[in-house]
Amino acid sequence: MEQEYDFIAVGDTVTDAFISIKAASVFRTENPDGVVDEELCFLNGAKIPYESATIIPAVGNSANAAVSAVRLGLKTAFVSDVGADTPGKEILETLKKQGVDTRLVRVHEGMTSNYHYVLMHGPERTILIKHEKYPYKLPDHMGTPKWLYFSSVGEDSLAYHQEIAAYLGAHPNVKLAFQPGTYQIKFGKEALKDLYARTEIFFCNVEEARLILGTNESKPEKLPKMMSAIGPKISVVTDGPKGAYAYDSYTGRSYFMPPYPDPKPPVSRTGAGDACSSTITVALALGLPIETALQWGPINSMNVVQHVGAQTGLLTRAELEQLLATRPADYFAKEIPVEK
C-alpha cells in the first residue's frame, strides 16, 4: 500500500544485558590532537563483582528509532532480522507492545538473535557487540514510506546498502535518515557514495565524522558542512555532552545546538544518540523546520539518560513539547559562522 507508513526503521536489533560494575578503573590518555581516550580496566583472570544486571530486548539504533517515532506519533514499521529463538520472540513481542509494526521483520530458522553485553561504569557504557550474519534483504512489499531510517547492520552487508540505495533511486519521494554504525563507518565514504548521495539527513559524532572523512579537523563546527559535501542534504554531528553542530545545504546555514540541561546526573548514556537522531528526523517528518527539529532532539536525549535502557525514557510528543515550553532562554539552535 502506498504511503502505508510514515517511518520505517531499517537495521539490526539486539537484546542488551546491562551489567553495572564498580570494581574497575578508568585510565585517560590524550593524543597529540588533544583527543582524550578512556580505557576501562579490571584485573585479568580475577572474579569481578557486579552491582546489578538488567536484560532489555529489542534495542539497537534502528529499533530505538522505531520506538521513538511511535511515541512521537508516527505510523512506524521495522525492517530487521532475528533468529527463531527465545530472544527473537521476546524482541518481536516487545516491539509489538510498543506499537511498532513488526510484519517486515524476518525470522531465520537455525540462526540466533543478536545479544550484546553492556558494561556500565558510572554514566558511561562499554558495549561488547556481535552481529549475526543474516542474509540481509529488503522486503518485497515495503511500499513507499515517507521516511527510511537506516542504521547499524553487520559486517557482511555491503550489498544490502547497494540495494537500499537502488530502492531510494526508484522511490525518489522517500527520504533517508542515515545514522551509520560501526561497520558502515568502516566501509568508507567511497563504498557507500550512492547511499550518501540519497541521504536527506545524516547523523554521527565528532570522532565518527573524522573517520568517515579521513580528516584530523580539530574544529567540530566545520565537520557537518564537510559531511554534506559527500552527499547528505543536512548533516548533524554530535559532540557528546557539549552539544551538536548542524549544516543545512538548502540554506547554507550552520548551527550549534546546546544540550538540554540534565535535571540530575545521568544514570546511563546508552541510547542518547539514537534518541537525538530519531527525534530530529521525526520532527522533520512532521513538517517542522530544522531549527525546531534541532531543539527536539536533545530533549529526548536528556530524558533517556535518566533511565537504564535506550527506550525507557523516550518521550511522547506532548511530554516533549511541555519540556520545550519550559526551556532555558538560551536553549535554541544558534546560527554560527563557519569559515571555509
Secondary structure, DSSP 8 states (H G I E B T S, - for coil): -TT--SEEEES--EEEEEEE--S-EEEEEE-TTS-EEEEEE--TTS----SEEEEEEEESHHHHHHHHHHHTT--EEEE-EEESSHHHHHHHHHHHHHT-B-TT-EEETT----EEEEEEETTEEEEE-----------TT----SEEEE----SS-HHHHHHHHHHHHH-TT-EEEE---HHHHHHHHHHTHHHHHTEEEEEEEHHHHHHHHT-----GGGHHHHHHTTS-SEEEEE-GGG-EEEEETTTTEEEEE-----SS--S--TTHHHHHHHHHHHHHHTT--HHHHHHHHHHHHHHHTTSSSSSTT---HHHHHHHHHT--TT-S-EEE----
